[in-house]
Amino acid sequence: MLISGCGGGSSDAHPVTGKVHNGADLLKVANAEIGVGKVEVIFYRVNDAGKADESDPMSAIADPATGEFSPGGPAGDGLPAGTYKVAVRQWDPYPSVDQLKGKFDAAHTPIELVVDGTKTIDIDLSQY
């Protein structure tokens, strides 16, 4: 599972784990083991205007066999507490084709979650 993020560390970081799926189905991609396809889950802090702050994304690649992901955040120790817009991209092949057709990209995602370190995140795209 690949984890990445930008920015400085935070003493307010919370380990985050979750699963992304579409109803009972995992988001499948071809040749994930060689990087041709991947499911990316990207967390954007919500700014004062209620929009995704795209200047400091924190992302994780979902395990293709389980849908599980764990974004490391800026310092690799989790995400700072707060409200996030969550984008999901089903790249197949990567990076040119989003099988979700941009419905869950940063500009369009309806997914908004609070990170406080108290729960596992379950993202069921069929609910949006």
N, C-alpha and C positions, 0 to 999 in steps of 0.2 A: 504494500500500500504506500503510495507516494504522498508526502505531505509537504506543503509549501506555504509561505506567507512572506509578507514584507513588513517593514517597520521595526520599531524598537520593542524591547521586552516589556512585560507588564507584571506587576506583583499581584494583579487582580485576575490572573489567568485561571480558567477552569478547564480541566480535561473534558473534552467533548467526544462522545461516541454516538454513532447513529447508523441507520439503515435507510437506503433509498430504494423504492420499488414502485411499481404501477399496479395497484391491486395485489393480486396473488403472484404477479410475475416480476422477475428481476429485469432490469434494463440490460439487455444483451448487446454485446458488440463483438465483431469478428476480430480474431487475432490480438486480443488484449495482452497476451503474454509477450508480444514483441512491439507493443505500443502503436499498432495500427488503429485500434479502437480503444476508447476509454469513456467511463462515466465520471464526470467532474462535478463536485459539489463545492460551490463557492459562497462564502459568507461575506457580506458587505454590511458594515455598520449602517444603521439608519441615522441620517443627519437630522438637523432641526426642522427641515422642510418635509420630513417623512419619506425621503428618497434614499436609494442605495448610494452610499459614498463609494464610488468606484476607484478612488485614489489609493485604497489600502485593502485589497482583497485578501482573504485567507481561504485557502482551498485544500481539498483532499481528493484523491482518486478512490472511488468505490471499488472494493474487491469484486471482480466479476462473478465469483462463485457464490457470494453471500449478500452482496449489496451493502456491506458494512463499510463505514468510513470513519476517520478520526482526524480532523484538521488540527495541525500542530500549533497554529497561530504564530504571532511574530517571533517568539522566542522558543518555539517548539514544545511549550508546556501547556498548551490549550488556548482558548479564546478569552479575551477580556469579557467580563460580564456586560450585558447590554442587549439591545434589540437589534436584530439582523434581518436583512432581506437575504434570502437564500436562492441562489441560481443553481440550476441543474442543467448540464449539457451532456447529451448522449452522442459523443463524437464517434461516427462510424462511416467512413474512415476519418481519423484525426489528421489534421485539424480543419478539414474543409466542410464536412457535412454533419450538422446537428440533426439527429433523427427526431428531436423534439420540435424542430422547426422554429426555434427561438422563443417558444411559448414560456420557457422558464429562464430566459437570459436575464441579465441584470436590469434591463429596461422594462421587462414585461412580467417578471415573476410575481405571482400573488402570494408566495410563501414568505411569511414573516414569523420569526421565532425569537423567544427570549432565552438567552444563555445565562444560566445562573449556577451551573454545576450540579443541579439536583436531579436531572433525569437524562435518560437516553433519548435521543431525537429519532423520531420515526417520520420519514417523509414519504407519504403515499401520494404519488402524483395523480391518482384517480380521484382524489378528494378535491382537486383544484380545477 
